[in-house]
């Protein structure tokens, strides 16, 4: 419990048994933690504070992260299954879109430990992704051990099926997250992929779970993420444009984003004040037909309370705009994406032309 702020938090420690290793990396550690503290993203667990603690023989870094009281995606799926319910397709689509937004940051974040245990659901339906620092520690400080008040999930047998076949072979690419994401979407759809006792989930169980999906588009979507060859897996951008997720935003959602983005120009209770001044029986829109009676939409058809809640949900990131509709992706510190050495190897001699979307939506 953070007694100053009055909120529950998670206490994490990185232990360095060799103080010399720590001293050699100290500046790098500070820089990395400073970067992590700058990450402000609606779908990423907040990183609050850190400090260094050095003793004679060993050293440790303590860092405090946001506590997710609503529990993990894994716990939610277990409860849903226990209550003999099925996963709501709308919620499945909304959560998939929110998780994919990790890669729509600028630059995209490679997570490296994406499982149903590191994805959290808040009471309002907002997805939060934890352990974004995991890959950094494994890559930058392989000699350090990470201790958290939460269990270490990566080492548990039951989570091995979330990791791509090439994981740990030096291949540090966005495609490892796409594989993990594919397993998460499959678990979200079927609620649980059956394992034999405490053993790891078999490939056969994953195939069977995939084939049990009734919707052919959902099946195609998950299976494309789980391709053995990393090069054949789709990107997060491709997945957001997949037919199972893609949708043309309603004018209501676009207007809500516009309103929230320009909030600083509006009085505090502007929605409430505006709705009070309207005559409930006044017609705000009308559809006329030559051959049949028209349709009239009155102000009384819209509940101000529902409108307020919708605006709040949009503000909290529950209904993000697809990549094609938003001009600015979320900027994040470079430390969370590829390292500088990796960027150098990826660069092409000539700058690639920026691809612009010219196709129009017909239906």
C-alpha positions as CSV (number, residue, x, y, z in Angstrom):
1,X,0.0,0.0,0.0
2,X,1.4,3.4,-1.0
3,X,0.6,5.3,2.2
4,X,1.4,8.7,0.6
5,X,-1.0,8.3,-2.4
6,X,-3.4,5.9,-0.7
7,X,-3.4,3.4,-3.5
8,X,-2.3,-0.3,-3.8
9,X,0.8,-0.8,-5.9
10,X,3.1,-3.7,-7.0
11,X,6.7,-3.8,-5.6
12,X,9.2,-5.4,-7.9
13,X,13.0,-6.0,-7.5
14,X,15.8,-6.7,-9.8
15,X,18.7,-8.3,-8.0
16,X,22.4,-8.1,-9.1
17,X,24.4,-10.6,-7.1
18,X,27.6,-9.2,-8.7
19,X,28.0,-5.6,-7.6
20,X,30.7,-5.0,-10.3
21,X,28.2,-5.9,-13.1
22,X,25.7,-3.5,-11.5
23,X,28.3,-0.6,-11.4
24,X,29.3,-1.2,-15.0
25,X,25.6,-1.0,-16.1
26,X,24.4,1.7,-13.6
27,X,24.0,4.6,-16.2
28,X,22.3,2.2,-18.6
29,X,19.9,1.1,-15.9
30,X,19.0,4.6,-14.9
31,X,18.4,5.6,-18.5
32,X,16.2,2.6,-19.1
33,X,14.1,3.3,-16.0
34,X,13.8,7.0,-16.8
35,X,12.4,5.9,-20.2
36,X,9.9,3.5,-18.6
37,X,8.6,6.2,-16.4
38,X,7.8,8.3,-19.4
39,X,5.5,5.7,-21.0
40,X,1.9,7.0,-20.9
41,X,-0.4,4.7,-22.8
42,X,-4.0,3.8,-21.9
43,X,-3.3,0.1,-22.4
44,X,0.0,-0.2,-20.6
45,X,0.3,-0.8,-16.8
46,X,1.8,2.4,-15.3
47,X,5.3,2.5,-14.1
48,X,5.4,4.8,-11.0
49,X,8.9,5.1,-9.4
50,X,12.2,3.4,-9.1
51,X,15.3,3.7,-6.9
52,X,18.7,1.9,-6.6
53,X,19.8,0.2,-3.4
54,X,23.5,-0.9,-3.2
55,X,25.0,-3.0,-0.4
56,X,28.6,-4.2,0.0
57,X,28.3,-7.4,-2.0
58,X,25.1,-7.0,-4.0
59,X,22.8,-4.4,-5.5
60,X,19.2,-4.2,-6.4
61,X,16.8,-1.9,-8.3
62,X,13.3,-1.5,-6.8
63,X,10.5,-0.3,-9.0
64,X,6.9,0.3,-8.3
65,X,4.1,-0.4,-10.9
66,X,0.4,0.1,-11.0
67,X,-1.7,-2.6,-9.3
68,X,-4.4,-4.2,-11.3
69,X,-7.2,-4.9,-8.8
70,X,-9.6,-6.4,-11.4
71,X,-7.4,-9.4,-12.1
72,X,-5.8,-11.0,-15.2
73,X,-7.4,-12.1,-18.4
74,X,-6.7,-15.7,-17.3
75,X,-8.7,-15.2,-14.1
76,X,-11.6,-13.6,-16.0
77,X,-11.7,-16.5,-18.5
78,X,-11.7,-19.1,-15.7
79,X,-14.7,-17.3,-14.0
80,X,-16.6,-17.1,-17.3
81,X,-16.1,-20.8,-17.9
82,X,-17.0,-21.7,-14.3
83,X,-20.3,-19.8,-14.7
84,X,-21.0,-21.8,-17.9
85,X,-21.0,-18.7,-20.1
86,X,-19.4,-18.2,-23.5
87,X,-17.2,-15.3,-24.6
88,X,-19.1,-12.4,-26.1
89,X,-17.8,-11.8,-29.7
90,X,-18.1,-8.0,-29.3
91,X,-15.9,-8.0,-26.2
92,X,-13.4,-10.4,-28.0
93,X,-13.1,-8.0,-30.9
94,X,-12.7,-5.0,-28.6
95,X,-10.0,-6.7,-26.5
96,X,-8.1,-7.9,-29.6
97,X,-8.0,-4.3,-30.9
98,X,-6.8,-2.9,-27.6
99,X,-4.0,-5.5,-27.3
100,X,-2.9,-4.9,-30.9
101,X,-2.4,-1.2,-30.0
102,X,0.8,-2.2,-28.2
103,X,2.3,-2.3,-31.7
104,X,0.6,0.8,-33.0
105,X,2.8,2.9,-30.7
106,X,5.5,5.0,-32.2
107,X,7.9,3.1,-32.2
108,X,6.0,-0.2,-31.7
109,X,6.7,-2.0,-28.4
110,X,8.0,-5.6,-28.4
111,X,6.6,-7.2,-25.2
112,X,8.3,-10.7,-25.3
113,X,6.1,-12.1,-22.4
114,X,2.6,-11.7,-23.7
115,X,0.3,-14.3,-22.0
116,X,-3.2,-14.3,-20.5
117,X,-1.4,-13.7,-17.1
118,X,0.3,-10.5,-18.2
119,X,-2.9,-9.0,-19.7
120,X,-5.3,-7.4,-17.2
121,X,-8.9,-6.3,-17.5
122,X,-10.2,-3.3,-15.6
123,X,-13.8,-3.2,-14.3
124,X,-14.8,-0.8,-17.2
125,X,-13.5,-3.3,-19.9
126,X,-10.2,-1.5,-20.5
127,X,-7.3,-3.9,-21.3
128,X,-4.0,-3.2,-19.5
129,X,-0.8,-4.9,-20.5
130,X,1.8,-5.6,-17.8
131,X,5.4,-6.7,-17.7
132,X,6.4,-4.5,-20.7
133,X,9.8,-4.2,-19.0
134,X,10.4,-8.0,-19.1
135,X,12.1,-8.2,-22.5
136,X,14.4,-5.3,-21.6
137,X,15.7,-7.0,-18.5
138,X,16.2,-10.3,-20.2
139,X,18.1,-8.7,-23.1
140,X,20.0,-6.0,-21.4
141,X,20.7,-7.6,-18.0
142,X,20.8,-11.4,-18.5
143,X,22.7,-11.8,-15.2
144,X,20.0,-10.1,-13.1
145,X,17.1,-11.9,-11.5
146,X,13.7,-10.3,-11.4
147,X,11.5,-10.7,-8.3
148,X,8.0,-9.5,-8.1
149,X,5.2,-9.9,-5.5
150,X,3.4,-11.6,-8.4
151,X,4.4,-15.1,-9.5
152,X,6.9,-15.6,-12.2
153,X,4.7,-16.9,-15.0
154,X,7.2,-17.3,-17.8
155,X,9.0,-20.2,-16.1
156,X,5.8,-22.1,-15.4
157,X,5.2,-25.1,-17.6
158,X,1.6,-24.1,-18.3
159,X,2.6,-20.9,-20.1
160,X,5.2,-22.3,-22.5
161,X,2.7,-22.6,-25.3
162,X,2.4,-18.8,-25.5
163,X,6.0,-18.6,-26.8
164,X,6.8,-18.8,-30.5
165,X,9.0,-21.7,-31.7
166,X,11.9,-19.3,-32.4
167,X,11.7,-17.6,-28.9
168,X,15.0,-17.3,-27.2
169,X,17.0,-18.1,-30.3
170,X,18.2,-14.5,-30.6
171,X,15.3,-13.7,-32.9
172,X,13.9,-10.6,-31.2
173,X,11.1,-9.5,-33.5
174,X,7.6,-8.2,-33.4
175,X,6.5,-11.6,-34.8
176,X,7.1,-13.3,-31.4
177,X,4.4,-11.1,-29.9
178,X,2.1,-11.9,-32.8
179,X,2.4,-15.6,-32.0
180,X,1.7,-15.0,-28.3
181,X,-1.2,-12.7,-29.3
182,X,-2.6,-15.6,-31.4
183,X,-2.6,-17.9,-28.4
184,X,-4.3,-15.2,-26.3
185,X,-7.1,-14.6,-28.8
186,X,-7.6,-18.4,-29.1
187,X,-7.9,-18.7,-25.3
188,X,-10.2,-15.7,-25.2
189,X,-12.5,-17.4,-27.7
190,X,-12.5,-21.0,-26.2
191,X,-12.0,-19.8,-22.6
192,X,-9.3,-22.5,-21.9
193,X,-7.0,-24.6,-24.0
194,X,-6.9,-28.0,-22.3
195,X,-3.6,-29.2,-20.9
196,X,-2.8,-32.6,-19.5
197,X,-2.6,-31.9,-15.8
198,X,0.4,-29.5,-15.0
199,X,2.1,-30.3,-18.2
200,X,2.6,-27.8,-21.0
201,X,-0.3,-27.4,-23.5
202,X,0.4,-29.6,-26.5
203,X,0.4,-28.5,-30.2
204,X,-2.4,-30.9,-30.8
205,X,-4.5,-29.2,-28.1
206,X,-3.9,-25.8,-29.8
207,X,-4.9,-27.2,-33.2
208,X,-8.1,-28.8,-31.7
209,X,-9.0,-25.5,-30.0
210,X,-8.5,-23.6,-33.3
211,X,-10.7,-26.0,-35.2
212,X,-13.5,-25.8,-32.6
213,X,-14.1,-22.1,-33.5
214,X,-17.3,-21.9,-35.4
215,X,-16.7,-18.5,-37.1
216,X,-14.4,-19.2,-40.1
217,X,-13.0,-15.6,-39.9
218,X,-12.0,-16.0,-36.3
219,X,-10.4,-19.3,-37.1
220,X,-8.4,-17.8,-40.0
221,X,-7.5,-14.8,-37.8
222,X,-6.0,-16.9,-35.0
223,X,-4.4,-19.4,-37.3
224,X,-2.5,-16.8,-39.3
225,X,-0.9,-15.6,-36.0
226,X,0.3,-19.1,-35.2
227,X,2.2,-19.9,-38.4
228,X,5.4,-21.7,-37.6
229,X,7.4,-19.5,-40.0
230,X,7.7,-16.1,-38.3
231,X,8.0,-14.3,-41.7
232,X,4.6,-15.6,-42.7
233,X,2.8,-14.1,-39.7
234,X,0.8,-10.9,-40.2
235,X,1.8,-7.6,-38.6
236,X,-0.4,-5.8,-36.0
237,X,-1.4,-3.4,-38.8
238,X,-2.5,-6.3,-41.0
239,X,-4.6,-7.8,-38.2
240,X,-6.4,-4.5,-37.4
241,X,-7.5,-4.5,-41.1
242,X,-8.6,-8.2,-41.0
243,X,-12.2,-8.7,-41.8
244,X,-13.0,-10.0,-38.3
245,X,-11.8,-6.8,-36.6
246,X,-12.1,-4.0,-39.2
247,X,-15.0,-1.7,-38.9
248,X,-15.8,1.8,-40.3
249,X,-16.2,3.9,-37.2
250,X,-19.6,5.4,-36.4
251,X,-20.0,9.2,-36.6
252,X,-20.8,9.0,-32.9
253,X,-17.4,7.5,-32.1
254,X,-15.5,10.0,-34.3
255,X,-17.4,12.8,-32.7
256,X,-16.6,11.5,-29.2
257,X,-12.9,11.4,-30.0
258,X,-13.0,14.9,-31.5
259,X,-14.8,16.2,-28.3
260,X,-12.3,14.5,-26.0
261,X,-9.3,15.8,-28.0
262,X,-10.6,19.3,-27.8
263,X,-11.8,19.2,-24.2
264,X,-9.5,22.1,-23.3
265,X,-11.5,24.4,-25.5
266,X,-14.8,23.5,-23.9
267,X,-16.4,24.4,-20.5
268,X,-16.2,21.7,-17.8
269,X,-19.8,20.4,-17.8
270,X,-20.5,21.3,-21.4
271,X,-22.4,18.0,-22.3
272,X,-24.6,18.3,-19.3
273,X,-25.3,22.0,-19.9
274,X,-26.0,21.5,-23.6
275,X,-28.4,18.5,-23.0
276,X,-30.3,20.5,-20.4
277,X,-31.0,23.4,-22.8
278,X,-32.5,21.1,-25.5
279,X,-36.2,20.6,-25.8
280,X,-36.7,16.8,-25.4
281,X,-39.4,16.8,-28.0
282,X,-37.4,18.8,-30.6
283,X,-36.4,16.9,-33.7
284,X,-32.6,16.8,-34.2
285,X,-32.6,14.7,-37.4
286,X,-35.1,13.4,-39.9
287,X,-35.1,10.8,-42.7
288,X,-37.7,11.4,-45.3
289,X,-39.1,8.7,-47.7
290,X,-41.3,9.4,-50.7
291,X,-43.1,6.1,-50.6
292,X,-43.4,5.6,-46.8
293,X,-43.5,7.5,-43.5
294,X,-40.2,9.1,-42.5
295,X,-38.2,8.6,-39.3
296,X,-37.8,11.4,-36.8
297,X,-35.0,11.3,-34.2
298,X,-35.7,13.4,-31.1
299,X,-33.4,14.6,-28.4
300,X,-35.4,12.5,-25.9
301,X,-34.1,9.4,-27.7
302,X,-30.6,10.1,-26.3
303,X,-29.9,9.6,-22.6
304,X,-27.4,12.2,-21.3
305,X,-26.2,9.7,-18.7
306,X,-25.4,7.1,-21.4
307,X,-23.7,9.8,-23.5
308,X,-21.6,10.8,-20.5
309,X,-20.6,7.2,-19.9
310,X,-19.7,6.7,-23.6
311,X,-17.5,9.8,-23.6
312,X,-15.8,8.6,-20.4
313,X,-15.2,5.1,-22.0
314,X,-13.7,6.7,-25.1
315,X,-11.5,8.9,-22.9
316,X,-10.2,5.9,-21.0
317,X,-9.2,4.1,-24.3
318,X,-11.9,1.5,-24.4
319,X,-12.9,2.4,-28.0
320,X,-9.7,3.4,-29.8
321,X,-9.7,4.6,-33.4
322,X,-8.3,2.2,-35.9
323,X,-4.9,3.1,-37.5
324,X,-6.5,4.5,-40.6
325,X,-8.7,6.9,-38.6
326,X,-6.1,8.3,-36.2
327,X,-3.4,10.7,-37.4
328,X,-1.0,10.3,-34.5
329,X,0.0,7.0,-33.0
330,X,1.0,7.0,-29.3
331,X,4.6,8.1,-29.0
332,X,6.7,6.0,-26.6
333,X,10.4,6.1,-25.6
334,X,12.8,4.3,-28.0
335,X,14.0,2.1,-25.2
336,X,10.8,0.0,-25.4
337,X,11.2,-0.8,-29.1
338,X,14.2,-2.2,-31.0
339,X,17.6,-1.4,-29.6
340,X,19.8,1.0,-31.6
341,X,22.1,-1.9,-32.8
342,X,19.0,-3.7,-34.0
343,X,17.7,-0.6,-35.7
344,X,21.0,-0.3,-37.6
345,X,20.8,-3.8,-39.0
346,X,17.1,-3.3,-40.0
347,X,17.8,0.0,-41.9
348,X,17.7,-0.1,-45.7
349,X,20.2,1.9,-47.8
350,X,17.4,4.0,-49.4
351,X,14.4,5.3,-47.3
352,X,11.3,3.3,-48.1
353,X,8.4,5.3,-49.5
354,X,5.6,6.0,-47.0
355,X,2.5,3.9,-47.9
356,X,-0.7,5.9,-48.1
357,X,-4.1,4.3,-48.0
358,X,-6.0,5.2,-51.2
359,X,-8.7,2.5,-51.1
360,X,-12.2,3.6,-50.2
361,X,-14.6,1.6,-48.1
362,X,-17.6,0.5,-50.2
363,X,-19.8,-1.3,-47.7
